[in-house]
Amino acid sequence: MRLLNELELRSEMDHKGKPMAVFLYTPLCGTCKVARRMLEVAEHLLPSEILSVADVNMMPEIAQEYQIKSVPALLLMDADRSYPARIRYRMGSVEELLEAIRSVT
């Protein structure tokens, strides 16, 4: 998973033609650590470079724009950005995460 800052994330969001899933977390969140481990397992079964991570504390504008209510959160965007971004708060299981991420590929 690539760690993105706000500028890099904005650039990725503006780049159509590539689906993306961004795991939003905060460093001190215990639930985020568990969710990140699940995503690390899922990452091996996904296309390369679809999954990124971003510290939501470092991007207040994006948090406000997408109305991020809590962390962990998974921001999902399809390749042509024709649908609004979806935000998933429930991490559930590795299988559920894979299904959610594959829905945008």
C-alpha positions, -999 to 999 in steps of 0.1 A, spaced: 0 0 0 13 34 -9 12 61 17 -3 93 2 -2 129 14 -31 153 6 -15 166 -26 -8 131 -39 -43 119 -30 -59 148 -49 -37 140 -79 -48 104 -78 -84 113 -75 -82 136 -105 -65 109 -126 -93 90 -143 -89 56 -158 -77 39 -127 -99 26 -99 -88 34 -64 -94 24 -28 -79 46 -1 -77 34 35 -81 64 58 -68 60 93 -53 79 123 -20 67 138 -34 61 174 -65 42 163 -64 6 175 -93 -5 152 -74 11 123 -44 -11 130 -66 -43 128 -82 -31 96 -49 -23 81 -37 -58 88 -68 -72 70 -61 -49 40 -25 -61 39 -38 -96 35 -63 -85 9 -37 -65 -10 -20 -97 -22 -52 -107 -41 -59 -73 -57 -45 -56 -88 -13 -37 -80 -15 -1 -69 -52 0 -64 -49 3 -26 -34 33 -9 -34 46 27 -37 81 40 -36 97 75 -69 116 77 -53 139 103 -31 153 76 -59 160 52 -87 180 68 -100 194 35 -106 159 21 -121 147 54 -146 176 52 -152 173 14 -161 136 17 -177 140 51 -155 113 68 -174 106 100 -149 81 116 -119 60 111 -111 34 98 -127 43 65 -123 30 30 -128 55 2 -137 37 -30 -137 53 -65 -143 36 -99 -120 41 -128 -140 67 -147 -152 85 -116 -188 84 -130 -202 74 -97 -197 94 -65 -171 81 -42 -183 55 -17 -171 54 19 -171 21 38 -167 23 76 -174 -13 85 -143 -34 77 -159 -68 86 -136 -95 72 -110 -98 45 -135 -113 21 -159 -83 26 -130 -59 20 -120 -78 -12 -156 -77 -24 -159 -39 -18 -126 -31 -35 -133 -54 -64 -166 -36 -70 -148 -6 -83 -124 -25 -106 
